[in-house]
Amino acid sequence: MIIITGATGQLGHQVIAALRQHLPANQLVASVRDTHKAAAQLNDGIEVRAGDFTRPRDLETAFAGASQVLIVSVDKVGNTATEMHHAAIRAARAAGAERILYTSHQGARLDSPFAAAHDHAVTEQFLAAGPAAYTALRHGFYAESALHMVGSGLRNGELRVPEDGPISWTARADLAAADAAILATPGRIDGISPPLTGREMYTMSDLVRLASEESGRDIRHVTVTDAEWLAATEASGVPKVYAEMLLGTFLAARRGDFAVVDPTLENLIGRPPRGMRDILGEFLRTAKATDIAE
Ligand SMILES: NC(=O)c1ccc[n+]([C@@H]2O[C@H](COP(=O)([O-])OP(=O)(O)OC[C@H]3O[C@@H](n4cnc5c(N)ncnc54)[C@H](OP(=O)(O)O)[C@@H]3O)[C@@H](O)[C@H]2O)c1
């Protein structure tokens, strides 16, 4: 039995949908914080269990009978995140799971200036120290995150960002399909995975050029200092802690932490991953993108 946490989140529910291409519903369990939300989203006969990472006792029940547990990382940073991940890993071990899988990041490094990448590296170490077999799924940077940045460029006619570096932006749905393929064949990837990425890398300047071409609008790319960007981001209402974390992505990209493409994801999903032009083109055709552009 495979337990998937974060099943009501954007990645988790896509992993379940992709897993259903491989396995019947009775081999899957969704572990969620909010069972009512799950009941509304998952109407496929999949068992739903309550499993909040801040309630370790409940997790042992949520993970009971698991052969594999996919721990989807939480949307937090720092000790708050790592403590939750470690609690989930402990519970999966206590439940006797043969393999624990965790959604890490392609840039996971203890010395990363990107806080989430540091946290993922801490959790990878914790996983590696345990008795159960594990797979750390080193996900590429979500292409959907790049769309937020492009949206700001479309709104303002220019994208003002600090010095950056190439990033192999990767569609979340492709990552979900790759995770499902790995879960469906236990042990297919053991330990830390190769970076699970799309085929191409883009800098901010590349993204702006692509957005200009796809939208027919003239968007400029302007490199600003880190301090100027932090001040502007905080002034726009982003809390300091998040602004600093976002700045960390530029610092890590600048030193090349996300400058890698790897064929593993393509091999897992059996087709070329979606490219940024395709993802951006679809984004621009949606009503939401039109709103941003107006
Ligand atoms: N590779 C990348 O570039 C990238 C980018 C952004 C984020 N991420 C990471 O990937 C994760 C999944 O992405 P996503 O798009 O699916 O994010 P998401 O939609 O925010 O999903 C996060 C999931 O974590 C669950 N969660 C939060 N706190 C929890 C707790 N205390 N106990 C149990 N579950 C908890 C949430 O539960 P609810 O459904 O109840 O809210 C949600 O299902 C993110 O959380 C983040 O760690 C990666």
PDBQT file of the ligand as one rigid body, heavy atoms in Angstrom, charges set to zero:
ROOT
HETATM    1  N1  LIG A 301      10.347  22.199  -6.885  1.00  0.00    +0.000 N 
HETATM    2  C1  LIG A 301       9.941  23.450  -6.717  1.00  0.00    +0.000 C 
HETATM    3  O1  LIG A 301      10.308  24.364  -7.462  1.00  0.00    +0.000 OA
HETATM    4  C2  LIG A 301       8.971  23.797  -5.637  1.00  0.00    +0.000 A 
HETATM    5  C3  LIG A 301       8.310  25.034  -5.685  1.00  0.00    +0.000 A 
HETATM    6  C4  LIG A 301       7.417  25.337  -4.678  1.00  0.00    +0.000 A 
HETATM    7  C5  LIG A 301       7.220  24.426  -3.649  1.00  0.00    +0.000 A 
HETATM    8  N2  LIG A 301       7.877  23.240  -3.624  1.00  0.00    +0.000 N 
HETATM    9  C6  LIG A 301       7.707  22.244  -2.550  1.00  0.00    +0.000 C 
HETATM   10  O2  LIG A 301       6.866  21.215  -3.051  1.00  0.00    +0.000 OA
HETATM   11  C7  LIG A 301       5.770  21.043  -2.150  1.00  0.00    +0.000 C 
HETATM   12  C8  LIG A 301       4.541  20.578  -2.899  1.00  0.00    +0.000 C 
HETATM   13  O3  LIG A 301       4.226  21.572  -3.848  1.00  0.00    +0.000 OA
HETATM   14  P1  LIG A 301       2.722  21.975  -4.099  1.00  0.00    +0.000 P 
HETATM   15  O4  LIG A 301       2.735  22.847  -5.287  1.00  0.00    +0.000 OA
HETATM   16  O5  LIG A 301       1.850  20.766  -4.067  1.00  0.00    +0.000 OA
HETATM   17  O6  LIG A 301       2.420  22.852  -2.809  1.00  0.00    +0.000 OA
HETATM   18  P2  LIG A 301       1.035  22.953  -1.999  1.00  0.00    +0.000 P 
HETATM   19  O7  LIG A 301      -0.112  22.882  -2.944  1.00  0.00    +0.000 OA
HETATM   20  O8  LIG A 301       1.159  24.150  -1.132  1.00  0.00    +0.000 OA
HETATM   21  O9  LIG A 301       1.036  21.622  -1.143  1.00  0.00    +0.000 OA
HETATM   22  C9  LIG A 301       1.675  21.531   0.084  1.00  0.00    +0.000 C 
HETATM   23  C10 LIG A 301       1.014  20.386   0.806  1.00  0.00    +0.000 C 
HETATM   24  O10 LIG A 301       1.623  20.265   2.099  1.00  0.00    +0.000 OA
HETATM   25  C11 LIG A 301       0.567  20.001   2.998  1.00  0.00    +0.000 C 
HETATM   26  N3  LIG A 301       0.914  20.370   4.356  1.00  0.00    +0.000 N 
HETATM   27  C12 LIG A 301       1.222  21.594   4.840  1.00  0.00    +0.000 A 
HETATM   28  N4  LIG A 301       1.402  21.539   6.160  1.00  0.00    +0.000 NA
HETATM   29  C13 LIG A 301       1.204  20.249   6.535  1.00  0.00    +0.000 A 
HETATM   30  C14 LIG A 301       1.212  19.561   7.763  1.00  0.00    +0.000 A 
HETATM   31  N5  LIG A 301       1.448  20.194   8.938  1.00  0.00    +0.000 N 
HETATM   32  N6  LIG A 301       0.945  18.238   7.775  1.00  0.00    +0.000 NA
HETATM   33  C15 LIG A 301       0.694  17.581   6.626  1.00  0.00    +0.000 A 
HETATM   34  N7  LIG A 301       0.656  18.172   5.428  1.00  0.00    +0.000 NA
HETATM   35  C16 LIG A 301       0.899  19.501   5.370  1.00  0.00    +0.000 A 
HETATM   36  C17 LIG A 301      -0.573  20.857   2.502  1.00  0.00    +0.000 C 
HETATM   37  O11 LIG A 301      -1.807  20.427   3.063  1.00  0.00    +0.000 OA
HETATM   38  P3  LIG A 301      -3.199  21.182   2.714  1.00  0.00    +0.000 P 
HETATM   39  O12 LIG A 301      -3.629  20.618   1.380  1.00  0.00    +0.000 OA
HETATM   40  O13 LIG A 301      -4.070  20.817   3.829  1.00  0.00    +0.000 OA
HETATM   41  O14 LIG A 301      -2.890  22.648   2.627  1.00  0.00    +0.000 OA
HETATM   42  C18 LIG A 301      -0.480  20.624   1.020  1.00  0.00    +0.000 C 
HETATM   43  O15 LIG A 301      -1.203  19.491   0.633  1.00  0.00    +0.000 OA
HETATM   44  C19 LIG A 301       5.631  22.400  -1.460  1.00  0.00    +0.000 C 
HETATM   45  O16 LIG A 301       4.957  22.276  -0.230  1.00  0.00    +0.000 OA
HETATM   46  C20 LIG A 301       7.079  22.817  -1.302  1.00  0.00    +0.000 C 
HETATM   47  O17 LIG A 301       7.670  22.204  -0.178  1.00  0.00    +0.000 OA
HETATM   48  C21 LIG A 301       8.750  22.903  -4.606  1.00  0.00    +0.000 A 
ENDROOT
TORSDOF 0
